[in-house]
């Protein structure tokens, strides 16, 4: 399963991002979409979309947290990272900080794809590819958005 993971779009979806997402089996948005209409552009690409509510979102239909199992991996999607992952979690994916992350915290892998917009601490806009396959190691690859600069936002 090849999953495109995005976060912190803040109503900005560069064409290069949309072109890249079209090759995903699923798309996960980790919050701060902002306006619901922005997510419509992502869902129009075709792959199933999972989304969690961020601190800048007003859509009450989006959950604050999504927990599920995929390919034998227990996943938690959330916008603001907790200090500890919920019990029974293998991977915790979050946004909010606008800084990419790949870190083990008490046996749980915390992942952040970085922001699509409003990069922080000199990190360029980015998203990530997550590959899950039962019995195989989790693959996480950060993808920079070429041609996008902080001044564009």
N, C-alpha and C positions, 0 to 999 in steps of 0.2 A: 504494500500500500504506500503510495507516494503522496504526501500531504504538503500542501503549501501553507505555511504558517505566517500570518501577518498580524500586525498590531499598530495601534496608534496612527490610524490613517487620517483622522481629524478632517474628514470630508475631502481628502485629496487622494486621487487614484491615478497616478501617472500612467500613460499609455503603455510604457515599457513594463510596468507591473502587471497590468491586465493581460498583456500578451504572454507573459511568463506564467501566470496563474492558469491559463487555459490548458496546460499540460498536466494538471494535478488530478489525482483520483478523488481527493477531497480538499476543501479549503477551510482552515480554522482561523477565525478572527478573534484576537484576544482583547478586544475592547477598545474604547475610544474611537468608534466609528463616527460618532456624532449624529448626523441626520440619517434616518432610516433609508432615505432615497439613495444614499451612498452605497449601502449594502446591496441594493437592487442591481447595481452594475456588476457586483461580484457574483451574485446568484444567477445573473443572466448568462454567465460563462458556461454553466451547465453542471459542473461537479457539485455534489452535496456540500453545503456550507454549515459549519457549526460556529456560533458566535456567543460570546459572553459580554455582559454589560460592563462598561468602564465608567470611571468617575465623570466623564464628560458626556455620557449617553443618557437619553431620556426615555428610551423604549422599555416600557415595563414588561414586555413579552420576553425580552432576552434575560436569561438567568444570570445570576452573579457568579455561579460556579457550575461547571459541567463535569461530572465524574462518570467514566465509562471504561470498558475494556475493549481493546482492539488488538488483534493478532497476538493475544496472550499478554499484552502489556496494559497495566492499570494506569489510566491517564486522568489527570485533573487539569481543566482549563479554568483560569481565573485572571482577572485583570491586575489587581494589586497583589504582589507576592506576599504570602504569609511568612512568618519566621520558620514555621514547621509545616510540612505537607500533611494533609489529612491522612489518617491511618489507612493502610492498604493502597498507597500510591507508589507507583514506580517512576512516573514522569510527571512533573508539574510544569506546565507551560503558562507563562504570564507575560504581560506587557508593562505598561505604566511608567517604568523608569527611563524609557527611551535610550537604553543602553543594552546591546546584545549580551547574552549570558549563556554559559554552559558550565554548570557547577554542581558538584555533589554536595548535598546537605543532609547529613544523617541517613545516608543510604538512598536518598531520592535525588534523581537528576532534575535540576531546575534549569529550564530553557527559556530564553527570551529572544525573539527574532530581531529585536531592535525596532525602531520606528520607521514607518513608511514616510511620515512627515515630522518635522520639528526635531531633527537629530540633536543629541545632547553630547557634551564632552568630546566634541570633535569626531564622533562616529558618524559616518555618512548614512543616508537613508538605506534601509535594508529590509529583507524578509528572509525566511529560511525554508529549506526543504527538510522534511522529516520522513524517513523511510522506516516503516514497521513491517516486519515479516516474522511470523511465528517461528521461534527457535533460533532466530538470527539476532545479532547485535543491532541496537538502535543506531541509525545513521542520522546525523544532524549536520546540515551544511548551510552556513550563512551565505546569502546572495545579496551583494551590493546592488543598488539601483544605479546603473551607469547614467551619466548625464544629469543626475539630480544633485542639487547642491542646497545647502541650508538657505542660501539667499533666494532660492526658488519658492520658498514657503513664507 
